[in-house]
Amino acid sequence: MEKKKIKIAILGGGISALTAAFQLEKSGYSAVIFEQNSEPGGSMITRNEEGYLLDFGPNSGLETTPLIAEIVNEIGMADEMVYANEKGNKRYILKNGKLIPLPMSPAAFFKTPLFSARAKFRLLAEPFIKRSHDGYYQSIADFVRRRLGTEFLDYAINPFVSGVFAGDPEKLSVKSAFPKLYALEENYGGLIKGTLMGARERKKRKEVAKQSAKMFSFRNGMQSMAKRLAEYLSSEIKTGTEIEYVRKSEEKFEVIYRKDGQSASEFFDLIISAIPAYDAGRIFQFGDEDFDRHCSQVYYPPVAVLYLGFRKNRIAQPLDGFGFLIPTKEKKDFLGAIWSSVLFENRAPEDYESFTLFIGGAQKPEILDQDDENLIANTVAEFKKIMKIDSDPEFVKIRRWEKAIPQYNLGYIEHERYFESFENNNPGVFLSGNFRGGISVGDCFKNSSLTASRVLEYINKISKPTEN
Ligand SMILES: Cc1cc2nc3c(=O)[nH]c(=O)nc-3n(C[C@H](O)[C@H](O)[C@H](O)COP(=O)(O)OP(=O)(O)OC[C@H]3O[C@@H](n4cnc5c(N)ncnc54)[C@H](O)[C@@H]3O)c2cc1C
């Protein structure tokens, strides 16, 4: 087959799909991208309402790889990329109803009221705790309890896990969900030793650890980047096109889709799937029931995102940070809040502040059984108390995600191994997206670039060079 005649389909129009297309185009290949929504971006959805800029999905990313700046520069968005206000380095944790800054230096750690003297002393034992085995079957909670102690789990890791995955630390696999953290123990024997030594290696790879990476967004929100990337691509983007299923037909893959109420189909030589696992399971009809089973077992808990706008002068809590996270032990209805208008400009009208609150997730999915009215009333009451606000919000908007973020729970490795074998058994199919290799926006950039490299290798293997 001639190289440049290879027809590539990309399923989904989120950041994973768009990045894969971008990387393939750099090598001279264009693709057809199928997206069911009317616009590209996937979970990146930004709206402007009453002077508030609302990111329904990711509100920022961490610049963990130079790849992000490369793409942003190339699509001409460098001057629209914004970095979070330095105040954002300060993060609060709720303890006994009060907001306590998360200590960011050894000196602050020894002074903080967040942990007892006993818990701080316990940390000194960390370098002497032996390695564990097979973190795929060890939860992040067990890992942290063993290495750092229970208080550290309850008031640092538990809220952190809520903030990133909206996940349950007792269920998330430490090695699948936090591979870099587990690697510190696996490779260096401990977290403290590993953090110090790993920094040198990251410097060599020009990578930045998540905890020191700069937080970025765009002046007009995260979706503005996805939209610009989509405009930049020469690949055809079929929005408003729902893929019904994909089947194998001799050497080709047939994508059957619906657009404007009509069914149609097209043939491709290879397929990159960048849709969520639960959709992929249904769509790939390759006579393999295990595929659907594995895909549907990847749990995506529901999350609601609540936006609140208050007048600045009604908020007594000093707004000098990123926001706060709530440990499960504090028994609140929501998981935490980002102080959106403090982090980035252009998020709220003048004289107002905007906040983004997260509710539900893997630990409290049932809280979302309430209707919007109750959910909002209960959450607003708790939020006002914590933030010492003496008026009702002037702006309220809720957005529910029925299936928000894939959880790399205990047993996830069985799915991952299966996905690898599925790809090996079906040459020409590449499974990408945030249910593989990390859920953050930065991870999606990295993993889709790796997927594009795998695709190029495959093309080289199956084709002969283009004849002039
Ligand atoms: C509420 C929320 C907050 C988040 N906050 C952050 C954050 O602050 N920072 C961060 O780094 N990450 C965050 N994330 C995670 C991050 O946004 C996602 O992991 C990432 O955007 C996923 O990109 P993706 O392209 O892999 O998948 P998606 O964005 O899910 O894209 C998949 C696309 O496939 C399409 N699709 C599905 N089925 C079909 C079909 N049958 N036919 C056609 N198209 C189909 C969907 O419409 C969708 O557009 C957040 C996620 C959520 C939900």
The ligand as a Gaussian input file, in Angstrom:
#p B3LYP/6-31G(d) Opt

LIG

0 1
 C      -15.372000      17.950000      35.149000
 C      -13.957000      17.671000      34.703000
 C      -12.921000      18.463000      35.183000
 C      -11.615000      18.216000      34.783000
 N      -10.616000      19.041000      35.221000
 C       -9.355000      18.883000      34.759000
 C       -8.340000      19.838000      35.054000
 O       -8.601000      20.858000      35.707000
 N       -7.097000      19.613000      34.582000
 C       -6.783000      18.526000      33.818000
 O       -5.622000      18.371000      33.413000
 N       -7.742000      17.618000      33.490000
 C       -9.009000      17.776000      33.924000
 N       -9.995000      16.897000      33.560000
 C       -9.629000      15.730000      32.732000
 C       -9.419000      16.097000      31.249000
 O      -10.234000      17.183000      30.915000
 C       -9.796000      14.934000      30.353000
 O       -9.155000      13.760000      30.777000
 C       -9.427000      15.191000      28.889000
 O       -9.918000      16.435000      28.445000
 C       -9.974000      14.043000      28.056000
 O       -9.737000      14.250000      26.697000
 P      -10.030000      13.105000      25.632000
 O       -9.868000      13.704000      24.295000
 O       -9.230000      11.895000      25.940000
 O      -11.547000      12.662000      25.872000
 P      -12.883000      13.512000      25.775000
 O      -12.615000      14.930000      26.054000
 O      -13.867000      12.783000      26.612000
 O      -13.291000      13.400000      24.244000
 C      -13.928000      12.269000      23.722000
 C      -14.817000      12.717000      22.579000
 O      -15.390000      11.570000      21.958000
 C      -16.674000      11.933000      21.519000
 N      -17.462000      10.714000      21.292000
 C      -17.818000       9.756000      22.186000
 N      -18.586000       8.812000      21.606000
 C      -18.725000       9.186000      20.306000
 C      -19.399000       8.623000      19.181000
 N      -20.112000       7.501000      19.282000
 N      -19.326000       9.273000      17.983000
 C      -18.619000      10.425000      17.851000
 N      -17.957000      11.004000      18.894000
 C      -18.013000      10.393000      20.090000
 C      -17.230000      12.762000      22.661000
 O      -18.316000      13.563000      22.250000
 C      -16.001000      13.586000      23.030000
 O      -15.952000      14.816000      22.353000
 C      -11.325000      17.128000      33.905000
 C      -12.376000      16.341000      33.402000
 C      -13.684000      16.611000      33.781000
 C      -14.809000      15.793000      33.217000

